[in-house]
Amino acid sequence: MKKILFFLSICSVFSLTINAQGFGSASSRGPGEIDGFDPSAGGIGVIVTESSVENIKGHKYYEDNKEMASVYVNGDMKVKCMVRYNAVDDEVETTDNDKTYKMFKRDNIEIVLDKKGYRYKVFEEENQKKYYILFNKGKVSLALRPKKKIKLGVKAATNYEKDKPSRYVLQNDYFILTEEDKFIPVKFKKKEILAALSSKKDEVENFVSSKKLRFKKKEDLIKIIDHYNSL
């Protein structure tokens, strides 16, 4: 808690300096953004949103609980804070005093979950910035774009039935991120994975066979790509 409060207080104080220099001024901020320090000035910035309570079963986040994360800007670690990924709104959030703060969505920021090991990074597609989860640290990575949607509930047709409440439904779309920052959509199938790693297909197959790994298991696929990156 002390670390988050310190981080937020630094945002507020530093914003005065940046606004004086013409960064993060009201005219340059997007809708909903508050005074904070812009990543171009070395920080990560914050955006405030109102918390809301919805009568929907489940939650809108990819993680079940907040996770400790290290936030990097231009490769330098800037702050540690508790985060969760909002898979409905495509935002990485942290909270303090019942307020929700969203990280600025910038491609020079990486958010690494300390215990889980994966990281969130922004990529731009069709003029829209989106978060992806990256599981590998090398030139090629298994990538995930988790999305949650609301499946609407159904009212009971008779007194003998029960209402079915609305609920959040998770959709996981997996990709192989190439050296050229191209996302190749994949299923956890041998043929699709080998096609994405075709430049070293024989070496990958030999490694999988020798280690008795399975292409349809995510943890094994991460190991396979780690080996590919080492070749």
N, C-alpha and C positions, 0 to 999 in steps of 0.2 A: 504493500500500500504506500509506504513512504517513497519508494522508487517511482511509482506512478504519479504521486503528488508532486515530487520534485520535477519529473519530466514535464508535467502540465504547467507548473509554475515557470519553468524555463521557457516553454512555448509562449506564455503570456508576456513575460518580460522581454524576450528577444524580439517579439513582434514589433515592439515600439521602435527598435533600432532599424528593423527591416522596412517598416512603413516609412520611416524618415528617409531611407535610401531609395524608396520607390518600389520595393518588393512587397508582394502580398497586400497591396492597397485595396480598398473597397472596389475600385474599378477593375482590378485584375483578378479578383476572386470569383469563383463560380457560385451558383446558387447554393445556399446553406453553409458556405464556408465562413469560419470566423477568423479573427486575427490570429495568426500562428506563423511559424517561420517556414518559409518555402524551402523545399529540398535543394533548390539551386543555391541557397545560402548555407547549405551544410546541415539542414535539419530534416525532420520527417513530416512536420506539419500535422494539424488535426482538423477535423470537421465535426461539428456537434449535430446530433440528431436526437429527437425526442423518443424516449422509450414508450412502447405501446404494449398493451396486453390484448391478445387475440384469442378468441374461443376456437382454437384449432389444436387438434391432437398432435403432440410431438413438438419439435422446435425447428427453427429455420437455419440452424448451424450445422456445419460439417462435423465439427468436434462436439462430443457430448458435454465436455466441460472446458472451461478456460485453460489454456496451456501457456507455460512460461516460454517466451520467445526472445530471441536476440534480433534486433532490427539493425540492418546494415544500410548505409548510404554510400554509394560509390565504393563499395567494398570495405568500408570502415564501420565497425560496430559502434552505434550511437547510444542505444538504450536497451534495457531489458524491461519487458512488461508482459502482463497476462493478456492473451488474445484469443479470439475465436473467429472463424471465417463464416460470414453470413452468406449462405449458399442461395438465398433468394435474391438479395440485392447486390451480390458480387462485391462485398466489402469485407476488409479485415477490421475488426472492432476491438476496442478495449473500453472498459467502463470504470467510472469513479463517481462516487456520491450519486448513484442512480442515474447518471448521465452516460450516454454512449458516445464514444469518440471513434471516428473512422479515420484510418490512415489515408494520407494523400495517395492517390493512385498514380504513382510515378515509376517509370521503368528503371530508375537508378536505385530503387529501394528493394531490398530482399528481406523477408521476414522468416527466420529460421526457427522452427519449433524445437526447443532444446532436447526434449525427451523422445519425441517421435522421429526426429531426424530429417523430415521433409521440409521444404521451404516454399513460400509463396513468392511469385514473381509476376510482374505485369508485362504483358505483351500487347501490342496494338494490332488489331485486325479490322479492316474495313473502317478505319478512322474511329474505332472504338477500343478503349483500353479494357483488358480483361485479366483477371487473376488466373494463374495456373499453379497447380502443385507440382513441384519437381522432386523426384525421388533419388536421382543420381547427381553427382557433383561434376562429372566429366563433360566432355564435348557433346555427348549424346545422353539423353535422359528419358526415362519413363515419365510421362506427364499425365496429369489428371485434371479434368475440368468438372468439378462436382456442381450439380444444380439441384435445387429443391423447388418443387412446385406444389401448389395446393390442390388436392383432390377434394372436390366439394362433397359434402355429406348428403345423405338422403333421408327425408322424413319418412317415418313409419307409415305404411299404407293402411294398417289396421291397428287396433288396440292390442293385438297379440304379438306385434312386432316391436322392435326397438329402433329408435333413430340411429342412423349411422353418422357420426360427427365428421366434419371436415378434418383432413389430416395432411401433414407434410409428407411428400414422397420424394425420395432421393434418386437422382439419375446420375450415374457415373460414366463419363465419357473419357476413355483412355487414348493416349497418343504416344508416338515416339517423336521426341523433339530432336531434329537433326542438327548437324554442325552449322547449317545455314539458317537456323531458327525457323525451320519449316515443321509444322505439325502434321504427322501422318497418323490418321485414325486407325486404331488397331483393336481387335478382340484378342483375348488371351489364347491364341491359336498358333501352333508351330509355323504354319505356312505364312501367316501374316507377319509374325515377328521376324522370321528369317528374311522375308522380302524387304522389311525395313532395315535390316542389318546385312544386306546382301553383299557388301564389299568384303566382309569377313565371314561369309556363311559357313565355310568348312570348319574354320577355327571355333566358331560358336557351337556348331553341332557336336564337335569333339569334346568341348568343355562340358556341355550339357550332359552328354553320355557318360563322361568320366566321373562327374559329380552327382549323377543320378538326379538331375533337376527336372522340373516340370514347367513347361511354358505357360500352363494355365494357372499357376500359382504366383501371386503377385510378388511375394518375398523372393522366390526363385528368379523371377524375371528381373528384379532389381540386381541380383547377383550376376545374372547373365550379361546385363548391360554394363555393369562395373567391369566385368572381364573384357567385354568388347572395347571399352575405353582404354584398357591397359595394353591392348595389342598394338 
